[in-house]
Each structure stands twice: as structure tokens, then as C-alpha cells.
Amino acid sequence: MKPVRRKIRKHFGLTAKQVAVRSQRPWYFQWIVAALFILIGYLAAYWQFTGGENLTEKLKQAALENQGYQTKLIQQEQQIKIEQASQKNLNEELKLVHDENIKLKEDLLFYKNMVGNKN
């Protein structure tokens, strides 16, 4: 009786080995799932890259748009240079007019003093 009791305790007691139960899927099911994921990935990449339009058309359109922006940029830079040059000329003319105004005021004061001394 003791050997039977030991065998039962060995299989069902606290000292029994831990067993993990896993369900296994058939090999063809795993291959089908893998092929399905690959197909979904390929379709997503194809949809992402094409986007419903041809990439070369998009590239040509972007190049034309870029060229338009470059011409606008060059025009704006030229306009800024012209404005800066005219501003510099105006500042120089203003300085000359200011100096001339000071000289005329000095001459006027001189003539006032001359006329004022005769009276």
C-alpha cells in the first residue's frame, strides 16, 4: 500500500511537478496568419507610397512650386536692396539739407546782427 500512496502523492501532492498546458495551432494556420500580415503590410506600404497619385507627378508639381517661390524670393530680395539704397540716399540728402539749414541760420543771424547794429 505504501508504494501506491507514494506514487499518488508524487503526482498530485504539493511536491508534484508543475505542468504548463498550451494549446497548439496547426502549422498551416500559423503560415496563413503570417502571410496575411505580410499582405496587409505590403498593401499599407503600397497605399502610403502611391497615395492615389503618381509620385513623379507630385515631384514635378513640387519642383514647379519651388521654382515659383524662388523667383518670388529673388524679386523680394531685389526690392529690399532697392529700398535700402534709396533709404541710404535719403539719409545722405537729409544730412546735407540739415547742414545747409544750419549754415543758412548762421548767415541769417549774421545779417540780423549787421542790420541790428546800424539802427
C-alpha positions as CSV (number, residue, x, y, z in Angstrom):
1,M,0.0,0.0,0.0
2,K,2.8,2.4,0.7
3,P,4.2,2.3,-2.8
4,V,0.8,3.3,-4.2
5,R,0.4,6.1,-1.8
6,R,3.8,7.5,-2.7
7,K,3.0,7.4,-6.4
8,I,-0.3,9.2,-5.8
9,R,1.4,11.9,-3.6
10,K,4.2,12.2,-6.2
11,H,1.7,13.1,-8.9
12,F,-0.9,15.0,-7.1
13,G,0.6,16.4,-3.9
14,L,2.5,19.6,-3.1
15,T,5.7,18.1,-4.4
16,A,4.2,17.3,-7.8
17,K,5.9,18.8,-10.9
18,Q,4.5,22.0,-12.4
19,V,2.9,21.5,-15.7
20,A,2.0,24.1,-18.3
21,V,-0.8,23.5,-20.7
22,R,-0.5,25.1,-24.1
23,S,-2.8,24.8,-27.0
24,Q,-1.0,24.4,-30.3
25,R,-2.3,25.7,-33.5
26,P,-1.8,23.7,-36.7
27,W,1.3,24.7,-38.8
28,Y,-0.8,25.7,-41.7
29,F,-2.8,28.2,-39.6
30,Q,0.4,29.9,-38.4
31,W,1.6,30.2,-42.1
32,I,-1.8,31.6,-43.1
33,V,-1.6,34.3,-40.4
34,A,1.9,35.2,-41.3
35,A,1.0,35.5,-45.0
36,L,-2.0,37.6,-44.0
37,F,0.2,40.0,-42.0
38,I,2.7,40.3,-44.8
39,L,-0.1,41.0,-47.3
40,I,-1.6,43.7,-45.1
41,G,1.9,45.3,-44.6
42,Y,2.5,45.3,-48.3
43,L,-0.9,46.9,-49.1
44,A,-0.4,49.5,-46.4
45,A,3.0,50.4,-47.8
46,Y,1.7,50.5,-51.4
47,W,-1.2,52.7,-50.3
48,Q,1.2,55.0,-48.4
49,F,3.7,55.5,-51.2
50,T,1.2,55.9,-54.0
51,G,-1.4,57.9,-52.2
52,G,-3.7,57.7,-55.2
53,E,-1.4,59.8,-57.4
54,N,1.8,59.2,-59.3
55,L,4.9,60.2,-57.3
56,T,6.7,61.7,-60.4
57,E,3.7,64.0,-60.9
58,K,3.9,65.1,-57.3
59,L,7.6,65.7,-57.7
60,K,7.2,67.7,-60.8
61,Q,4.5,69.8,-59.2
62,A,6.6,70.4,-56.1
63,A,9.6,71.4,-58.3
64,L,7.4,73.9,-60.2
65,E,6.1,75.3,-57.0
66,N,9.6,75.6,-55.6
67,Q,10.8,77.4,-58.7
68,G,7.9,79.9,-58.3
69,Y,8.8,80.5,-54.7
70,Q,12.5,81.1,-55.7
71,T,11.5,83.7,-58.3
72,K,9.4,85.5,-55.7
73,L,12.2,85.3,-53.2
74,I,14.7,86.9,-55.7
75,Q,12.2,89.6,-56.5
76,Q,11.7,90.4,-52.8
77,E,15.4,90.5,-52.2
78,Q,15.9,92.9,-55.1
79,Q,13.1,95.1,-53.9
80,I,14.7,95.2,-50.4
81,K,18.1,96.1,-51.9
82,I,16.4,99.0,-53.8
83,E,14.6,100.2,-50.7
84,Q,17.9,100.1,-48.7
85,A,19.7,102.1,-51.4
86,S,17.0,104.7,-51.6
87,Q,16.9,104.9,-47.8
88,K,20.7,105.5,-47.7
89,N,20.4,108.2,-50.4
90,L,17.5,109.9,-48.5
91,N,19.6,109.8,-45.3
92,E,22.5,111.5,-47.1
93,E,20.3,114.1,-48.6
94,L,18.7,114.8,-45.3
95,K,22.1,115.3,-43.7
96,L,23.1,117.7,-46.5
97,V,19.8,119.6,-46.1
98,H,20.3,119.8,-42.4
99,D,23.8,121.1,-42.8
100,E,22.6,123.6,-45.3
101,N,19.8,124.7,-43.0
102,I,22.3,125.3,-40.1
103,K,24.5,127.3,-42.5
104,L,21.6,129.4,-43.6
105,K,20.6,130.0,-40.0
106,E,24.1,131.2,-39.2
107,D,24.0,133.5,-42.2
108,L,20.6,134.9,-41.2
109,L,21.9,135.5,-37.7
110,F,24.9,137.3,-39.1
111,Y,22.8,139.5,-41.3
112,K,20.4,140.2,-38.4
113,N,23.3,141.3,-36.3
114,M,24.6,143.6,-39.1
115,V,21.2,145.2,-39.6
116,G,20.6,145.4,-35.9
117,N,23.9,147.3,-35.3
118,K,23.0,150.1,-37.8
119,N,19.8,151.2,-36.1
